[in-house]
Amino acid sequence: MGKGVALIFVLTLNFLLNAVVLREFSEFLVAAVMPETPSLVFALSIMAVAVYAARNGLEVIARCADYLLPFMVAFALTIVLLALPEMRLEHLFPLGERG
């Protein structure tokens, strides 16, 4: 009886945690990237990718990471290079450095 209750508790907690993560991620994308798009679109697309990856195994996740890594690095470098003129090195000094 205790194992059954523990199983129900773990499955319910897992379901709720996944729902919260999905909601937070889709709301972040709506707020930061595309404010006019409903969060349901992001939630469904994230769920579709997760189902596809879970169905086809770890190899799919590794291949996606293999293909997306160069784009992510290029995107990060582009942001840093475009922000270089606005950067001030004095902001990197400790707080008490200037008295």
C-alpha positions in Angstrom: 0.0 0.0 0.0 2.8 2.4 0.9 4.6 1.8 -2.4 1.4 2.6 -4.3 0.9 5.8 -2.5 4.6 6.7 -3.0 4.3 6.0 -6.7 1.2 8.2 -7.0 3.0 11.0 -5.1 6.2 10.8 -7.2 4.2 10.7 -10.5 2.0 13.6 -9.4 5.0 15.7 -8.3 6.8 14.9 -11.6 3.8 16.0 -13.6 3.4 19.2 -11.7 7.1 20.0 -11.9 7.1 19.5 -15.6 4.0 21.7 -16.0 5.6 24.5 -14.0 8.8 24.3 -16.0 6.9 24.3 -19.3 4.8 27.3 -18.2 7.8 29.3 -17.0 9.8 28.7 -20.2 6.9 29.5 -22.5 6.1 32.7 -20.5 9.8 33.7 -20.6 9.8 33.3 -24.4 6.6 35.3 -24.7 8.0 38.1 -22.6 11.5 38.2 -24.0 11.3 37.1 -27.6 7.8 37.4 -29.1 5.3 39.3 -27.0 2.4 39.0 -29.6 2.6 35.2 -29.8 0.4 33.2 -27.4 2.3 31.1 -24.8 0.4 28.1 -26.0 2.4 28.1 -29.3 5.7 27.9 -27.4 4.4 25.3 -24.9 3.2 23.0 -27.7 6.4 23.4 -29.7 8.5 22.7 -26.6 6.3 19.6 -25.8 6.6 18.4 -29.4 10.4 18.6 -29.3 10.5 16.9 -25.9 8.2 14.1 -27.0 10.3 13.6 -30.2 13.5 13.5 -28.2 12.1 11.1 -25.6 10.7 8.8 -28.3 13.9 8.6 -30.3 16.4 8.5 -27.5 19.5 10.3 -26.4 21.0 10.3 -29.9 18.5 12.9 -31.1 19.4 15.2 -28.2 23.1 14.8 -28.9 22.6 15.5 -32.7 20.6 18.6 -32.0 23.2 19.9 -29.6 25.9 19.0 -32.2 24.1 21.1 -34.9 23.0 24.0 -32.7 26.3 24.6 -30.8 28.0 26.5 -33.6 24.9 28.8 -34.0 24.8 29.4 -30.3 28.5 30.3 -30.1 28.2 32.6 -33.2 25.1 34.3 -31.6 26.9 34.9 -28.3 30.0 36.2 -30.1 27.9 38.5 -32.2 26.3 40.0 -29.1 29.6 40.5 -27.4 31.1 42.1 -30.5 28.2 44.4 -30.9 28.3 45.4 -27.3 32.0 46.2 -27.2 31.7 49.9 -28.0 29.3 50.3 -25.0 31.5 48.4 -22.5 33.5 50.3 -19.9 36.4 48.5 -18.2 36.1 50.6 -15.1 32.8 48.8 -14.3 34.8 45.7 -13.7 36.9 47.1 -10.8 35.9 46.4 -7.2 33.4 48.6 -5.5 35.9 50.3 -3.1 38.5 50.9 -5.7 37.5 54.6 -6.3 37.2 55.5 -2.7 
